[in-house]
Structure formats: C-alpha cells, structure tokens
C-alpha cells in the first residue's frame, strides 16, 4: 500500500482487525497478509510454484510488448496510475460491505474470513504482476 493517501499516512492511520489481530490498513497490505499467506500449510503453498511465470504469461507478454513500444517512462507512469487505482478500488474498500475506508482514531474496521479470502487473492495477483514487471525491467 505504498500508493495510498497522505491524509491517512498511506493507511497507517486506519485501524483494522483481521482474524482477531489489530493492525493498520498499511500493515495489513504490506505485511500481515503476506506473512499469513506465507505460513499457510507451513509454507508449502508459498514455496509451491504458484509464482511461476506461466500463471501470468499473457500479462507478461503484453507488458513486455508495451515496454518495447512505449518505453520505460510511459510504462512506469502507467504502473503508478494502476497502483493508485488499485488503492482506491481495492485496498481502501471493505470487500465484505463494499464501503470505502476512511481513517481516524475513532474508527476500527473488523474484517472477517470472507475479507481475508478477497484480500488474499488481490495480494497474490499483485505479487505475480509485480514479478512479471520486474522481469521485464
């Protein structure tokens, strides 16, 4: 969640609770969820090949072609815009209620198991896309 809003310190001022653990929206996306996914099945899922490039081959090929045609600066700009859009549409939204999240010391948002599943898939998708783009650069 590196492309959030300065007004809530990139999500650090939004308190959330996931699976009984209180954290911030920033830490949820940047740490808690990744650590939780990595510990699933004692790590067998994380190290089990889900990151193979074949899982995003079409996106990888499209990104590689666009990099060659448009150049680095245009691609980086597009990726930043996509990151901002992702923050607005996914990271700053409660997947269960579809409500936009806003911060403040008075607010704590409780996420349930269905939220974990939705966020988990978003994180996996973003990690695969980031890996494909890193391979191109």
For each residue, the residues with C-beta under 8 A, 3 or more apart:
1: 4 10 11 25 26 28 29 30 87 91
2: 10 30 83
3: 10 80 83 84 86 87
4: 1 8 9 10 11 25 26 87 91 92
5: 8 10 11 87 92
6: 9 10
7: 103
8: 4 5 11 12 13 14 25 102 103
9: 4 6 12 13 26
10: 1 2 3 4 5 6 26
11: 1 4 5 8 14 24 25 26 28 29 91 92 103
12: 8 9 24 25 26 27
13: 8 9 24 103 104 105
14: 8 11 24 25 26 101 102 103 104 107 109
15: 22 23 24 25 103 105 107 108 109
16: 22 23 24 25 28 108 109 110 111
17: 20 21 22 23 108 109 110 111
18: 21 23 28 32 33 111 115 116
19: 36 111 113 116
20: 17
21: 17 18 32
22: 15 16 17 108
23: 15 16 17 18 27 28 31 32
24: 11 12 13 14 15 16 27 28
25: 1 4 8 11 12 14 15 16 28 29 91 92 101 103 109
26: 1 4 9 10 11 12 14 29 30
27: 12 23 24 30 31 32
28: 1 11 16 18 23 24 25 31 32 33 111 119
29: 1 11 25 26 33 91 119 123
30: 1 2 26 27 34
31: 23 27 28 34 35
32: 18 21 23 27 28 35 36
33: 18 28 29 36 37 116 119 120 123
34: 30 31 37 38 123
35: 31 32 38 39
36: 19 32 33 39 40 116 120
37: 33 34 40 45 46 120 123 124
38: 34 35 43 46
39: 35 36 42 43
40: 36 37 43 44 45 46
41: 44 45
42: 39
43: 38 39 40 46 47
44: 40 41 47 48
45: 37 40 41 48 50
46: 37 38 40 43 50
47: 43 44
48: 44 45
49: 52
50: 45 46 55 124
51: 55 127 128 131
52: 49 55
53: 56 57 60 131 132 135
54: 57
55: 50 51 52 128
56: 53 59 60 128 129 131 132
57: 53 54 60 61
58: 61 62
59: 56 62 63 128 129 132
60: 53 56 57 63 64 132 135 136
61: 57 58 64 65
62: 58 59 65 66
63: 59 60 66 67 75 132 133 136
64: 60 61 67 68 136
65: 61 62 68 69
66: 62 63 69 70 75 78
67: 63 64 70 71 72 75 136 137
68: 64 65
69: 65 66
70: 66 67 74 75 78
71: 67 74 75
72: 67 75 76 137
73: 76 77
74: 70 71 77 78
75: 63 66 67 70 71 72 78 79
76: 72 73 79 80
77: 73 74 80 81
78: 66 70 74 75 81 82
79: 75 76 82 83 133
80: 3 76 77 83 84
81: 77 78 84 85
82: 78 79 85 86
83: 2 3 79 80 86 87
84: 3 80 81 87 88
85: 81 82 88 89
86: 3 82 83 89 90 91 122 126
87: 1 3 4 5 83 84 90 91 92
88: 84 85 91 92
89: 85 86 93
90: 86 87 93 95 122
91: 1 4 11 25 29 86 87 88 122
92: 4 5 11 25 87 88 100 101
93: 89 90 98 99 100 101
94: 97 98 99 101 109 111 115
95: 90 98 111 114 115 118 119
96: 111 112 114 115 118
97: 94
98: 93 94 95
99: 93 94
100: 92 93
101: 14 25 92 93 94 109
102: 8 14 107
103: 7 8 11 13 14 15 25 107
104: 13 14 107
105: 13 15
106:
107: 14 15 102 103 104
108: 15 16 17 22
109: 14 15 16 17 25 94 101
110: 16 17
111: 16 17 18 19 28 94 95 96 115 116 119
112: 96 115 116
113: 19 116 117
114: 95 96 117 118
115: 18 94 95 96 111 112 118 119
116: 18 19 33 36 111 112 113 119 120
117: 113 114 120 121
118: 95 96 114 115 121 122
119: 28 29 33 95 111 115 116 122 123
120: 33 36 37 116 117 123 124
121: 117 118 124 125
122: 86 90 91 118 119 125 126
123: 29 33 34 37 119 120 126 127
124: 37 50 120 121 127 128
125: 121 122 128 129
126: 86 122 123 129 130
127: 51 123 124 130 131
128: 51 55 56 59 124 125 131 132
129: 56 59 125 126 132 133
130: 126 127 133 134
131: 51 53 56 127 128 134 135
132: 53 56 59 60 63 128 129 135 136
133: 63 79 129 130 136 137
134: 130 131 137
135: 53 60 131 132
136: 60 63 64 67 132 133
137: 67 72 133 134
